[in-house]
Amino acid sequence: MTGERWKQLRDLFDEVLEQPVSLRETFLAVRTKGDPQMAGEVRELLASYAESESMLAQPAVKGLEALLQPPAADPDAMVRGGSAARPHDPDATIVAGGGDADLSDTGGMIGRRVGPYRLIKKIGSGGMGSVFVAARDDRQFEQRVAIKIVRPSMNTQQITQRFLQERRVLAGLEHPNIARLLDGGTSSEGLPYLVMEYVEGVTIDRYCEEQRLNVTDRLKLFRTVCDAVHYAHRSLVIHRDIKPVNILVTAEGVPKLLDFGIAKLVGPGTETDAGLTVDTAPMTPEYASPEQVHGDQVTTATDVYALGVMLYRLLTGRSPHRIEKNTSAALFQAIASREPLRPSQAVVAKDAESASNAATREGSPERLSRSLAGDVDVIILTALQKDPARRYASVNALSDDIVAHLDGFPVSAQPDTVTYRANKFIKRHTAGVAMAIGLAAALVMATVTSVYSADQARREKLAAETRFQDVRQLARFILLEFDDELRQGETSARKVLLPKALDYLNKLSVEASSDPGLQREVAEGYLKMGAIQGDLYGPNVGDSQSTRGHYRKALEMAEKLAAANSGSEADAVLAAKSNSMTANLMALGGDRRAALPHYKRALTLLEPFAARNPNGPPAQLQLEVSQRLGCVDYQLGDTPQALANYTRALEIARRLAKASPTNTRAVRSQAAALEGMAEVYTRMGKPAEALPKLTEALAILEGILDNNPTQPLVRHGVATGSRVLGDTLAAAGRHADAVAAFRRALALTEELAKGDPRNRQYQRDIPIALGRLADVLLQTGARAEAHDVTKRALTALWPLVDAAEPQVYDLQQFVWLLVTTPFDGLRSAARALPYAKQLVEMTKGTQPAMLDSLARAYYGVGDRSRAVETERRALALLPPARPGETASALRRELEENLAKFEGAAKPAAP
Amino acid sequence: MDAPTSHEITRLLGELNRGNRDAIDMLMPLVYDELRRIAGRHLGHERQDHTLQPTALVHEAFLRMVDQDSCQWQSRLHFLSVAATMMRRVLIDHAKARFRHKRGGPGQQKINIDDMNIAVEERAVEVIAIDEALRKLALLDPLQARVVELRFFGGVSVEETAQILELSEATIKRYTNSARAYLHMAIYRGGKAGA
């Protein structure tokens, strides 16, 4: 590979990594058209990236400290260090491996020594290696252990890596229900091996059958397994391969979890990377979760799902996946999209299997079905939700519900109706019910329970449920009602309330699957959450990564609701809102073309409802979407579309404002639409048409500000209006008036930033105003002040462009100032160049203005041929000038630049 | 550290600040020895949980080796830069020495698998492999390889790496991501991506 090739590969890899997992393959295919080799190499890089999470996570010296110790007199001392061996438990119990595996001693391993152990018998065989019973024969007594060793033929680096991984994982786990790691090392042939507790037992499904356990006993045994898995999760380990053959039960009835061979370490340090990780580990098809089938991110919810599949099997004797043809394609299809039959229904199928399954459980299929109906159905189906976010939030929550069910308490997964809880309560406390009647619900729970239940744990559980209801009320209030007031205020207050509200959402989303009302509430909650965390149009706390995730969840839920209830205005509005907010975020991230279909989808959803009720919520939203779409059209250079959308926005706003003059949002929207139209006219080179629009807009805004002097949003509006007025005045040649307008904009923005220093939007607005001011100051001949103002703008932009996720506009302005400022001390094309490249990369080369900036930067550093080539790309993106019409101002400017670059390039050519 | 040496190092860093790249060659052996000495001292104590922060190590070396009065701000960046290379060399030398000792040394018979600290050995193998793969990466893009050297071997922060190499922090992060993928591919996928 050449360096040039590597850099291309690397850049493409970076780009692909930024895409959502589901779009990466498509994106890659588009970007590598005609170069399948490149696509293959990027895929390999991505796979390597996914497998190498821990690789550079720690400084190199970590773990090697022992090497740097000063040499002692004994040369062996250095290598001796702490041995990994743990004291062996003489009672150590046992393993029996995977049943039908190939147990023949093909490698001639029996009798061999591995470290201090002698291999006695092969008991299991898997993909990477074999498991042997072994004994340590240098002791008085013979102690049996299980040794897992890589097969000689399989000793590749990748397999070795897995082995080391399993070892690292196991070394951190000490739990009575997890087979312990005793030792590990490399044999004299160089084969890595693990020494583990030898568990003598049978797989959990066989154990249940042989012991003919009833449903209650099966649930109890299963709960113990949950403990082990939960413990692993707490130790930041995801098992990823939970299934009956990996759980052995000893003669004493103790289940032991084995085989962490494909487990994955998670943790705070790896969280950001984990978000980008595609799971490439092998899996067992029947127990695979939808996210594993899709190749999406694997989380603790993946283990919750596998536990659900296993519980389904243990209780019903059947797989939850209903498939006609026994092919893996059919199985994957079922895992991905087919809802499993309720367990209580599955067991009454009229076939021989049902009878035999029931015989070992509760006797008859009908009795078995009765014991599963209700709680158990709900518990299993919650664990088996397709969407990980809707499953139990943790294995503990699953386990708690099983305990609650066994003890006759309400389970959290059940739809939380008053009658359901009352039923549970009456069942438990028949004598106490009379007392309960007539008291308020929360009080009932707290008081009566404390009287009738001495059991501390039970009381806490009820209290927790009551608290949950309180939290739900409180968070609903924060998110859905109080937030509109908070929006007017400071960012810090909103950020404080976030964790509580998010907690509420996550809990609710688990329960929402069967309740459209709750689904609506949750979807709306995610929208709000996203808006609070990163909607740059409103006051915000600047976390667009989480915002994207929240919006995705909301959009998915809302579109489903809208599809299910096509006549519902509320659902249409919610889906339109989700689309519109998703689009806003895309547009801000630089992907304006991707935003267009979401805006249009929103308008389509709203159209029929707005027509029926021209002054209702759909019309209000229609107005907002038209406005944003106009803005994006404008940014994409599509002036006719922009004008059309702004005009529609203005019509709706005028109608709404007329119908309700106290509707400040509608009043304000008139101003916004007018400003947008003015901006388009300015771009078209028609400042004379723009000015009256602007004057009207500003008059409206100043009027609102007079009535609401304390509202930041209004002040922000006036600041923006003044800036646009300044632009237009400047375009009309009235530079002195423009200076005054920009000064007004700057002063207002600085006040805003002072009042809420953490608001990124305000931080961004300051350099924008400064940049414009510098420009017009130059025109009026005030060079000294122009120089200072330019310098202030660059200083203010610096932290913004070096932020983790710089915004397109900031980069654009930074680059623009650096390449075009007339002051020699400030101009630097070399400094601008990397940022200009980043800018073009972020906007995927679709923005003529960004390409123009890059071309100017190339020209500035003397790379004229690239300057010409880039400027040509920019020009090619503009709509062709129509005959008879004058070219747009932008086109004229780009053409002039191109001529200049070409003129300069020609003499350089031979 | 003796005063003359401290003075010498300060002078060399000054040379480096003025653009004399030859000063690096003269600095390296001095920094190498000092880093080893400090690491040894840190780890020589009785403490059982030996941990070493390269940043702390380098910082201490800097304080000990460089005349603080005449020190310029850039000197710290230059020092970090040199020290990262040296940390890499110290670690790789020790890691390789350990295996030489194990394979060919006179104590071969005596060492049982059981006796070896396997965790250290695994880590040593990994770090040596990363070092080798990093050489391949350096042939493709020396700058990117340098980012990994500073961050991984030198423990230099993203911010300071950005300052040393005059790149944006976002670029440092991107380079680290693709380097990680490259290194893993070179090490575990048979070096298909090799130069």
Interface residues (C-beta under 8 A of the other chain):
Chain A: M1 T2 G3 W6 K7 R10 F13 D14 L17 E41 E44 L45 L46 S48 Y49 E51 S52 M55 L56 P59 A60 V61 K62 G63 L64 E65 A66 L67 L68 Q69 P70 P75 D76 M78 V79 R80 G81 G82 S83 A84 A85 G115 P116 Q157 Q158 Q161 L164 D183 G184 G185 T186 S187 S188 V801 D802 A803 A804 P806 P834 Y835 Q838
Chain B: R36 A39 G40 L43 G44 H50 T51 L52 Q53 P54 T55 L57 M87 R88 V90 L91 H94 A95 R98 H101 K102 G105 P106 G107 K110 I111 N112 I113 D114 D115 M116 N117 I118 A119 V120 E121 E122 R123 A124 V127 I130 L139 L140 D141 Q144 V148 R151 F152 F153 G155 L167 S168 E169 A170 T171 K173 R174 T176 N177 S178 A179 R180 A181 Y182 L183 H184 M185 I187 Y188 R189 G190 K192 A193 G194 A195
